[in-house]
Amino acid sequence: MENTRTNPIVLLTDFGLSDGFVGVLKGVIAGISPDSKVIDLSHGVAAQDVLQAAFLLYIHADYFQKGTIFCVVVDPGVGSERKAICIRTSDFYFIGPDNGVLWPAADANGIKEIRELNNPGFFLDSISHTFHGRDIFAPAAAHLSARGADISRLGPVMDACHTIGFPEPKEEVDLMELTVLYKDRFGNLTLNLRHGPFQQAVREGSWQMVLNGHPIEHFHLSYSRAEPDQLFLIPASSGFMEVSVKNADAAEYLGAQVGDRAKLYLKRGG
């Protein structure tokens, strides 16, 4: 019996919405698998920012239903020798360039199989050198959705793929050096420190964080508890700690950007 169930497809790109690129991806998918549900995770990734896309995928993937196909097109190496791949994990499928963008989310979910996309039967007839999202990734995702997510025909098994990781906190005596991982549209700055380890680090004494010369000494569980224009730390919905300013843009206030370093000073027993 022919498969009638389609798997949802989630798009994550750096295309923005001012050009026709996102619409074309959806048009290609609809032409191959009109019954597939297509969901936009984000198209606002900074141009060619593989690490930002990897972080968004990592913190959001688990909120989608089992069997979801993530089609990620943040591909500064398009047209080069980099491979196109599909990763099957415990719950999901990840399609995109082999540049590490898929790795953190796929690894966290438990990788079961990696395949190179090299079967032209899953692509458009004509492949450009500059738009593999349209010609390879979107068609592959659509075929995979329509055919019940069987990746065995996509191409050969790969032993490994490119990996990337997020910066880890650097710990010294009474000091943690942190990195800004992400800036959202409100100007909130996500740090590479989860709420649990933060609580553990500060529970035995006083603390102060310094970012770009600005001291941060307040912690709140919700934005509503902060005073107007107050600079503070908050556990974001992602589970990571976030630097915020009540009713203002923290990145602008601090002159901060992704990659900047923050220092968390700890005074034990204070």
C-alpha positions in Angstrom: 0.0 0.0 0.0 1.3 3.4 -0.9 2.3 5.6 2.0 -0.2 8.4 2.7 1.4 9.9 5.8 3.8 12.8 5.4 6.3 14.0 7.9 6.4 17.7 8.8 9.3 19.8 7.4 10.8 22.6 9.4 12.9 25.3 7.5 15.8 27.1 9.1 17.7 29.5 6.8 19.7 32.8 6.6 17.6 34.0 3.6 15.5 36.7 5.3 12.1 37.5 3.9 12.8 40.4 1.5 13.8 38.1 -1.4 12.0 35.1 -2.9 14.3 32.4 -1.6 12.0 31.1 1.2 9.0 31.2 -1.0 10.8 29.1 -3.7 11.8 26.5 -1.1 8.2 26.1 -0.1 7.1 26.0 -3.8 9.5 23.2 -4.5 8.3 21.3 -1.5 4.7 21.8 -2.5 5.4 20.6 -6.0 6.8 17.3 -4.7 4.8 16.7 -1.6 1.7 19.0 -1.5 0.4 17.3 1.7 3.5 18.0 3.7 3.2 20.6 6.5 5.9 23.2 6.3 6.9 25.1 9.4 9.3 28.1 9.6 11.7 27.9 12.5 13.5 31.1 11.4 14.8 32.8 8.3 16.5 35.5 10.3 19.9 33.8 10.9 22.7 36.3 10.3 24.1 35.7 6.8 26.3 32.6 6.7 26.4 32.3 10.5 26.6 28.6 10.9 27.1 28.7 14.7 24.0 30.8 15.2 21.9 28.5 13.1 23.3 25.5 14.9 22.4 27.1 18.3 18.8 27.8 17.2 18.3 24.3 15.9 19.9 22.9 19.1 17.6 24.8 21.6 14.4 24.4 19.6 14.4 21.0 17.9 13.0 19.0 20.8 9.7 21.0 20.7 8.7 19.4 17.4 6.9 16.1 16.9 8.7 12.9 16.4 9.5 12.3 12.7 10.0 16.0 11.9 12.4 16.7 9.0 14.6 19.8 9.6 15.8 21.4 6.4 18.6 23.8 7.2 20.1 26.1 4.6 22.9 28.1 6.1 25.6 27.2 3.6 28.6 29.5 3.0 30.3 26.6 1.3 27.6 26.1 -1.4 29.2 25.1 -4.7 32.3 23.8 -3.1 33.4 20.2 -2.3 31.4 20.2 1.0 28.8 17.4 1.0 25.1 17.5 1.4 23.9 15.1 4.1 20.9 13.7 6.0 21.2 12.6 9.6 18.7 10.3 11.2 18.4 10.5 15.0 16.3 8.9 17.6 13.4 11.2 16.8 14.2 13.4 13.8 15.8 13.8 10.4 18.2 16.7 9.6 19.0 17.7 6.1 21.6 20.3 5.1 25.2 21.0 4.3 28.0 19.1 6.0 29.4 22.1 7.7 28.6 21.3 11.3 25.3 23.2 11.4 23.3 20.0 12.0 25.7 18.4 14.5 24.8 19.8 17.9 21.0 19.2 17.6 21.5 15.8 15.9 24.1 14.7 18.5 21.9 15.7 21.4 19.0 13.6 20.0 21.2 10.5 19.4 22.6 9.9 15.9 21.5 6.7 14.3 22.7 7.1 10.7 24.3 9.6 8.4 23.8 9.5 4.6 25.4 11.6 1.9 22.8 13.1 -0.5 23.9 12.0 -3.9 20.9 10.4 -5.5 19.8 12.8 -8.3 16.3 11.2 -8.2 15.7 13.2 -5.0 16.9 16.6 -6.5 15.6 19.0 -9.1 16.7 18.2 -12.6 19.0 21.2 -12.9 21.5 21.9 -10.0 22.8 25.4 -9.7 26.2 26.2 -8.0 24.6 28.8 -5.7 21.2 27.6 -4.5 21.4 24.0 -3.2 18.6 24.9 -0.8 16.2 25.0 -3.8 17.8 22.3 -5.9 19.0 19.7 -3.4 17.9 20.2 0.3 14.2 21.2 -0.2 13.5 18.5 -2.8 15.3 15.9 -0.6 13.2 16.9 2.4 10.0 16.8 0.3 10.7 13.3 -1.1 11.7 12.1 2.4 8.4 13.5 3.8 6.3 12.0 1.1 7.9 8.6 1.1 7.6 8.0 4.8 11.1 9.2 5.9 13.1 6.3 4.4 16.6 7.6 4.0 18.1 4.5 2.6 17.8 5.7 -1.1 19.3 9.1 -0.5 22.9 8.0 -0.8 25.6 6.1 0.8 26.2 5.8 4.6 28.9 8.1 6.0 31.0 7.1 9.0 31.1 10.7 10.3 30.3 14.3 9.4 31.7 17.7 10.3 31.2 18.7 13.9 31.1 22.1 15.7 30.6 22.9 19.4 29.6 25.9 21.4 32.2 27.5 23.7 32.4 26.1 27.1 32.6 28.2 30.3 36.2 28.6 31.5 36.4 28.1 35.2 39.1 29.4 37.5 39.1 29.9 41.3 36.2 32.2 42.1 35.8 33.1 38.4 33.9 31.9 35.4 34.6 33.3 31.9 31.6 33.1 29.7 30.7 33.8 26.1 27.7 35.5 24.4 26.2 32.8 22.2 23.2 34.6 20.8 21.4 37.9 20.6 17.6 37.9 20.0 15.5 40.6 18.3 14.8 42.2 21.7 18.6 42.6 22.4 18.7 39.9 25.1 22.1 38.2 25.2 22.3 34.4 25.7 25.4 33.2 27.6 27.0 29.7 27.5 25.9 28.9 31.0 22.8 27.0 31.9 20.5 28.0 34.8 21.4 24.9 36.9 25.1 25.4 36.9 24.6 29.2 37.5 22.6 28.5 40.6 25.1 25.9 41.8 28.0 28.4 41.3 26.4 31.3 43.2 24.5 29.6 45.9 27.3 29.6 48.4 28.1 33.4 48.3 27.8 36.7 46.5 28.5 37.2 42.8 28.9 39.9 40.2 29.1 39.6 36.4 30.9 42.1 34.2 30.3 42.4 30.5 32.0 45.1 28.5 32.8 47.0 31.6 29.3 47.0 33.0 28.6 45.3 36.3 25.5 43.0 36.5 24.4 42.2 40.0 20.7 41.4 39.8 18.9 38.1 39.1 15.2 37.6 38.3 13.1 34.7 37.3 10.9 36.9 35.1 11.2 40.2 33.3 8.3 41.6 35.3 10.3 41.4 38.5 13.0 43.7 37.3 13.0 47.5 37.9 12.7 49.8 34.9 15.9 50.0 32.9 17.6 47.6 35.3 20.4 45.3 34.0 19.9 41.8 35.2 20.4 38.0 34.6 17.4 35.8 33.8 17.1 32.1 32.9 15.9 32.1 29.3 13.3 29.7 28.0 16.2 27.8 26.3 17.6 27.0 29.8 20.6 29.2 29.3 21.3 32.3 31.3 20.5 35.6 29.5 21.6 39.2 30.1 18.6 41.6 29.8 17.6 45.2 30.5 14.0 45.9 31.6 12.2 47.5 28.7 15.4 48.1 26.7 17.9 46.5 24.4 20.7 44.9 26.4 23.0 44.4 23.4 22.7 48.1 22.6 23.0 49.2 26.2 26.2 47.2 26.7 27.6 47.6 23.2 27.7 43.8 23.1 27.6 41.3 20.3 27.9 37.5 19.9 31.3 36.3 20.9 31.9 38.9 23.6 33.2 37.6 26.9 31.7 38.1 30.3 33.2 37.4 33.7 31.3 35.9 36.6 33.1 36.7 39.8 32.2 34.5 42.8 32.8 35.3 46.4 32.4 32.1 48.4 30.8 32.3 51.8 30.0 36.0 51.4 
